[in-house]
Every structure is written in C-alpha cells, then in structure tokens.
Amino acid sequence: MGRGRGGGAGAKKSEGGAHIPTSISSPQGGGGLSLSQRNDLVLVGEFGRAHGLKGEVRLKSHTGDPQAIAGYKPLIASNGKTYSLKNVRPAPGAAPDLLVAIVDGVTTREASEALNRVQLYVERDKLPPPGEEDEFLLADLIGLAVSNEAGEIIGTVIDVPNYGGGDLLEIAPAQKGPTALLPFTKAFVPTIDLTGKRIVANPPDDLFEPAKSAPESEDEA
C-alpha cells in the first residue's frame, strides 16, 4: 500500500486529511489508547455516508489497490470498535478510491449512518512494505512539514489524493488560507525525509494563489 512518486498512477494509496482522532481503543478492549501510544496503527480508510436502505456505506480507501482494504480484518476504528468488510465495490461515478462497502453486522440504514466519518486503521505489521524505494505509506506523509529548497516552511501535508491524473499532495499553507495541490513527482517533490518529518518541495511561485477567473468575452461585457 505504498504511494509512488513517479508521476503516473503508480502504486495508489489515498485519503486522510480529515479529522485524526485523539484516541482509539485497542482491539483487545484494554481501554482508550492515544495515537501517540498506538504508533503501530496506519490509517487505511474512512467511512462516509449511508448508501441505500440495507446497511451499505460509502468508504474512502487509502490502500494501494482501493478494494484491497476488504482483506484487512479486523479494521480498528476510531470509535473504539473493530469492523470486517464483507464486500466492497466501486462507488458509481466516483474517484477510484471511493467504494460502497457491506460491513459485517451492519444491516440497516440507521446503523450505516452511525459510521459516517469513522476512520479505519490497521496495525502496521499487517501491511506489506512499500514495494519500491520511492514508495511511501499515506500515514507517513500526512502531517509532514513542507519547505521550499531555501528551507522556508510553506505548509503541511493534509492529504494525498488522486483524481485519476496522478498522485497529489494537498498542502495547507503555513499562513492561513485555502489548501493547494502539488503533483507528487520528483520534479516537484525532490526530497522526502521521514526521519526528519519534512518534505522539500519545488513548488510554483503561485502555489497558494487563488485561481483566476476566465476573462469575460466582449459579448458578455
């Protein structure tokens, strides 16, 4: 479930960015453990809204092959429970990492609605290691500081989406403002220092500038 940096689709692994829970229960039921204590957990997905009336739920997967998330059992959830996915399929008309899931024991719309925004984790040692030197786990990229080549901090990675044209880093600026997307390629992201918890990027000068609206034509003026 690595994330490639070659510029194409590469090995896929997406999503994160949303709220990171401050605590999570151990699968053995030993009470709440903070994420800092459970540093063996890797975020692999997040439930979305209910789908239909029979308990199906939308799911955003962060695994390299989105549907591979169903193979990890149990999934440790941010609400303190564990879940197993009986079946997943691509959500219609959506990005490849958006799925519709059947969750073991969830059979009503009310039960699936209660899963909305619940994040799903797997113990790190149950995941295959990244297949190549230039692949990374999503959980290792989210939260890294991003600096330019002059050493100035420009923001923080909050997500690694892929909308079909290649992996992107979604960066929240160091100064308040809207996030920006940077292609996750060696040209734009030459250095990833996991030990130092930082990324060195080569962003365009207008990375955080709002998109300009198209000029009006004479007929519209």
Secondary structure, DSSP 4 states (H G I P E B T S, - for coil): --B--SSSS-S------SPPPSEEE-TT---EEETTT-TTEEEEEEEEEEETTTTEEEEEE-SSSGGGGGGS-SEEETTS-EE-EEEEEEPTTS-TTEEEEEETT--SHHHHHTTTT-EEEEEGGGSPPPSSTT-B-HHHHTT-EEE-TTS-EEEEEEE--B-SS-BEEEEEESSSS--EEEE-STTT--EEETTTTEEE----TTTTSPPPPPPPPTTT-
